[in-house]
């Protein structure tokens, strides 16, 4: 299975200052060929911004940490495309999403990711996003998976 991670969960996993660190860190420590994580450019850049400007990491430390993460063979990195951007605009309108959330969700749906972990209350309230014949289930990792394996 490939699990989509929102930027807040990635930040929790990387910075032990967060109370959610222990749960989120386990997601990275348990990576394997059967247990992969999906991220995209929006998530990487949001994580960098939070780590540097909110968590007060040195820019070099944040960049180096994210570069190491991108080299992990069990982390899938999906690029943004014009089609993903166009879909994001439609999803943003349909589900009342912000632009960055629309890009993240469109990217996951376009790459057949079916489960995304986030701590964003607005996204969690949606529970699932439907687009064409695809569904993205949205969950909080601290609540445990509600989806059957």
C-alpha positions, 0 to 999 in steps of 0.5 A: 500500500502507498499512503499519502502524507499531508505536510503537517504529518510529515513535519510531525514525523521530522520534528520531535517538538510536536506532541504528534511526533511519536505516532508520525515518526513511526510512519517513516520508521516502518517504511518498506517495499510493502509500506510506502509513502507518497509525497509531492512538491507542494508537500515538500515546500510546505514542510520546508516553510513550516520547519524553517519559519514556524519551527525555527530550523536552520534553512540548511538543516530543513533542506538537507533533511528533506533531500535525504527523505526524497532519496528514500527508496520507499517514498514515492515522489509524484510530480505536478503536471498541468493536468493535475493542476487543472484537476486541482482547480476543479476539486478546489471549487467542488470541495471548497479546498484551498489551492495547496490542498487542491493540488495535494489531493489532485496529485494523490488521486491522479496517482491512484493513492487511496488513503491520505493521512492529515491533521487538517480539520477541514480535510478530515471533515470531508472524510473522502474525496471522489473524482471520476472513478477514484476515491481518496479517504482522508484520515488522522493517523492518531485515530488509527486506520478506519479503512479495511486493509 
